[in-house]
């Protein structure tokens, strides 16, 4: 990777016997929107805190533009952070909050006032300069926190679940705004979240963490279409897992044998698979048909109608539960509980993953 | 109606407790206006003679002044030390810090006489007996627990991410403490300082142990006044103190509402 703005090398953080970070290594490109995605306790906030300098790693190192910053105090790093819960200074007005980084950098008053005005405009909060933080709504506080972080023109913006306290609609609006802001300013964003929709909709690149280690990294579409293991396949969207035998054919291609059916794989499996493996199949790629039309037979157990699509839970003798997501507008047959149906998928739907 | 009976029973109880607390304080007011030369209720009419004695007596005024400036110094020193201690403990917030916080409160649990005896023994060695420094030092130690309790209460309400935010935005640790933490815990610090002043202003046991002639605080002069003769000036002084306290309290409460 050409000249990463931040790189983390073999970072380990232990609390007693718990390994919050387990040998994490990653490079962050200048100007990218990178998301650290994982469930709570996966180490994503620990990693962000280590980058910000709030905690020191037990071993390993952190570099910024090639220089080691592992032991640099947070105020010397020039990474701005937007905190979960915003952490606005309660005794200062909005303008004083936004101007705080400039005040500690001893910027002259007139220049500072101008920059504060500019930043409030950037987040569309110009009329609120003299309010106190407690007089603002959650969404407004969030904008002020963003303006405060951007006021000193940092290279890197760290965002720790900044939208988690907001309601669903506001969150969706702010996602678009954040993405637009990122594209406009060209600042590197490192975004921490447990919400896969947030991660997918905004990021250039997503790093999925679990139990303190990196599970997989890549562009959102890449992670969704080619998950490497069961954790990624089930954390990012939903997946069905069916047991399969992977075989190399005489002509060099690979096939996956599921029950009596054989699926040709488009490429050599990325993961190290010796015979027994597992296929991850997205619910929307499973087709539902009339009995006898598809390769597997089952009985519908439950149906959940969601508007644009409906989820059908099918019991299969060998695989157990199979979840099928079907668009409702052109469904060939309206599914009903206890209906005997057949289902299947094509070769492209098969993603071989390691049995872990 | 049973509910109403219960209501009368409890409200009577409340008023009686209140009377029990307040009446002994209020009784000094008529006593201070007595026209007699001894402590008692006014006989033939009201008189301001004891207030006059108080205001004309250099001994009383001097003692008042001494208690004031000792109190202010004690409030200042103990608030600074207590606040620094609390911020340090809050930042560490580990086992040792919690233990340190509890040790800090121990002086409240020790009987004042025992503590004063300890001060006396130690101050003799240090040569601090009968000096203002000795009294200020003792009072600061007595006031510190109250300051730490009050300041720490304010700190527990402070979001830990706030100092992190300040440092992330470029403020050094001292800068963070001065510009972000201290303004946020100011109510706790002010309350602590008032507590400290009060502790020092009416402290008597330590002063009796540690001073002889050179240091004369108000409580000590009152004590001496009772020992020598039962002088109604004491009632006048008490009334003035009650009036000042009332004024400060009312003023403080009004200030809080605005």
Interface residues (C-beta under 8 A of the other chain):
Chain A: X52 X53 X54 X73 X74 X75 X77 X78 X79 X80 X81 X83 X84 X85 X87 X88 X89 X90 X91 X92 X100 X101 X103 X104 X105 X148 X149 X152 X158
Chain B: X159 X161 X162 X164 X165 X166 X167 X168 X169 X170 X171 X172 X173 X175 X179 X180 X183 X184 X186
